[in-house]
Amino acid sequence: MKNIPHDVSIISGDNEEIQTNKYLLSLFSPILRNLLSTSLDPSQIFFLPDFSTLSIRNLLNIINSGYSVNKKISKEDIKEISL
């Protein structure tokens, strides 16, 4: 999964940009699949102001590898990921 191109940016509530792949997101979300497949723009940006960078990175780790390991994760972060 490390060789897939990063063609989508996610801007977190911490105002950090996180790069990922649209096909990877499309596999796990029908809503994102529709959004990503209808856009003509080759580089796309999603703003997620209600989610921290840590939460987004943990979710992407779960999508990429099936798990996420982080010593800093809190109960609030877990709740945010599971929304």
Phi and psi in degrees as a GROMACS rama.xvg file:
@    title "Ramachandran Plot"
@    xaxis  label "Phi"
@    yaxis  label "Psi"
@TYPE xy
-75.8538  -16.3345  LYS-2
-92.4136  0.728977  ASN-3
-78.5599  142.585  ILE-4
-71.2273  146.712  PRO-5
-92.4549  107.501  HIS-6
-123.214  9.48478  ASP-7
-133.933  137.626  VAL-8
-111.925  139.636  SER-9
-117.774  127.056  ILE-10
-101.538  120.173  ILE-11
-84.3638  174.79  SER-12
-65.6161  -18.3196  GLY-13
-87.8773  5.57153  ASP-14
65.9467  30.5361  ASN-15
-104.367  145.345  GLU-16
-94.6985  129.612  GLU-17
-120.284  126.34  ILE-18
-92.7655  140.204  GLN-19
-152.628  -170.814  THR-20
-116.343  134.976  ASN-21
-67.027  -33.4905  LYS-22
-69.8397  -35.5343  TYR-23
-64.1882  -45.6868  LEU-24
-64.5671  -37.5478  LEU-25
-64.2381  -31.956  SER-26
-63.0982  -31.7766  LEU-27
-107.599  -2.20185  PHE-28
-144.226  112.922  SER-29
-61.9999  -34.1331  PRO-30
-66.2167  -48.5132  ILE-31
-65.3129  -34.5696  LEU-32
-57.4257  -46.0579  ARG-33
-65.3359  -44.7287  ASN-34
-62.8464  -44.4663  LEU-35
-74.302  -28.5627  LEU-36
-82.0054  -20.1541  SER-37
-94.4626  -12.2759  THR-38
-80.6412  139.17  SER-39
-92.1757  -11.7251  LEU-40
-75.4222  124.363  ASP-41
-69.2538  -27.177  PRO-42
-114.924  126.012  SER-43
-120.612  149.152  GLN-44
-127.766  131.658  ILE-45
-114.09  133.688  PHE-46
-102.465  121.603  PHE-47
-122.237  74.3254  LEU-48
-67.2721  -17.5184  PRO-49
-89.6961  1.47314  ASP-50
-124.239  136.962  PHE-51
-75.8568  159.897  SER-52
-59.2474  -43.0797  THR-53
-59.3432  -44.0534  LEU-54
-64.5044  -42.4202  SER-55
-65.7505  -44.2813  ILE-56
-62.7179  -40.546  ARG-57
-63.2799  -42.8249  ASN-58
-63.2972  -42.9771  LEU-59
-65.0932  -36.1398  LEU-60
-62.4283  -40.9727  ASN-61
-64.6786  -43.1235  ILE-62
-64.48  -42.6825  ILE-63
-70.7846  -42.9484  ASN-64
-124.236  -9.99563  SER-65
94.2307  -6.3404  GLY-66
-155.815  166.219  TYR-67
-143.296  129.983  SER-68
-115.669  124.482  VAL-69
-156.82  125.201  ASN-70
-74.6522  -18.7509  LYS-71
-90.8997  -0.894937  LYS-72
-69.7159  135.386  ILE-73
-111.376  172.762  SER-74
-62.2815  -35.6143  LYS-75
-64.6139  -39.9042  GLU-76
-63.6366  -41.1258  ASP-77
-63.5299  -42.2186  ILE-78
-62.7244  -41.3234  LYS-79
-64.0258  -41.1681  GLU-80
-66.4449  -36.7122  ILE-81
-83.0149  -0.18335  SER-82
